[in-house]
Amino acid sequence: LDLLLGVVLVASPVFGFPSCSFDGRIAFYRFCNLTQVPQVLNTTERLLLSFNYIRTVTVSSFPFLEQLQLLELGNQYTP
């Protein structure tokens, strides 16, 4: 599973998912050095936030995300 995840993360820019991008439905913020959850539109369906420096996540971190189907926090680089 770790190998598969690694392949997906390395290949994602090749498949049209550059880091730190948002297309209105998919917010792809892996490896973006974020320290907090970014503001995204309420049309966001997938919010991918792995491999950042986000320490705290609360209900107010995700206001009005009624369309959200997938939230990926994954590994965060925090002490």
C-alpha positions as CSV (number, residue, x, y, z in Angstrom):
1,L,0.0,0.0,0.0
2,D,2.9,2.4,0.8
3,L,4.4,1.7,-2.6
4,L,1.1,2.4,-4.4
5,L,0.7,5.6,-2.5
6,G,4.2,6.7,-3.4
7,V,3.6,5.9,-7.1
8,V,0.4,8.0,-7.1
9,L,2.1,10.9,-5.3
10,V,5.0,11.0,-7.7
11,A,2.9,10.5,-10.8
12,S,0.1,12.9,-10.0
13,P,1.7,15.9,-11.7
14,V,2.0,13.8,-14.9
15,F,-1.7,13.0,-14.8
16,G,-2.7,16.6,-14.6
17,F,-2.9,17.1,-10.8
18,P,-0.2,19.6,-10.0
19,S,0.4,20.3,-6.3
20,C,-1.2,23.4,-4.8
21,S,-4.0,23.7,-7.3
22,F,-7.8,24.1,-7.3
23,D,-10.2,23.6,-10.1
24,G,-13.5,24.4,-8.4
25,R,-14.2,20.7,-7.5
26,I,-10.9,19.2,-6.5
27,A,-8.5,21.1,-4.1
28,F,-5.1,19.4,-4.5
29,Y,-2.8,20.8,-1.7
30,R,-0.3,18.1,-1.0
31,F,3.2,19.1,-0.2
32,C,2.3,22.9,-0.2
33,N,3.9,23.8,3.1
34,L,0.5,24.9,4.5
35,T,0.2,25.6,8.2
36,Q,-3.6,25.9,8.1
37,V,-6.5,24.6,6.0
38,P,-6.8,26.9,2.9
39,Q,-10.1,28.7,2.0
40,V,-11.8,26.8,-0.8
41,L,-15.1,27.3,-2.6
42,N,-18.3,25.6,-1.4
43,T,-18.3,23.6,-4.6
44,T,-15.3,21.6,-3.4
45,E,-15.9,17.9,-3.6
46,R,-12.4,16.6,-2.7
47,L,-9.9,18.4,-0.4
48,L,-6.5,16.8,-0.4
49,L,-4.2,18.2,2.3
50,S,-1.6,15.5,3.0
51,F,2.1,16.2,3.7
52,N,1.8,19.8,5.0
53,Y,2.3,21.4,8.4
54,I,-1.3,21.7,9.6
55,R,-1.4,21.4,13.4
56,T,-5.0,22.1,14.2
57,V,-8.2,21.2,12.4
58,T,-11.6,22.3,13.8
59,V,-15.1,22.5,12.5
60,S,-14.5,26.1,11.5
61,S,-11.7,25.0,9.3
62,F,-14.3,23.7,6.8
63,P,-17.2,26.3,6.6
64,F,-19.9,25.7,4.1
65,L,-18.4,22.6,2.4
66,E,-21.8,21.0,1.7
67,Q,-20.5,19.2,-1.5
68,L,-17.4,17.7,0.3
69,Q,-17.2,14.0,-0.3
70,L,-13.5,13.3,0.5
71,L,-11.2,15.0,3.0
72,E,-7.6,13.7,3.0
73,L,-5.4,15.0,5.9
74,G,-2.9,12.1,5.7
75,N,0.5,12.7,7.2
76,Q,1.3,16.2,8.6
77,Y,4.8,17.3,9.4
78,T,4.2,18.4,13.0
79,P,6.0,17.7,16.2
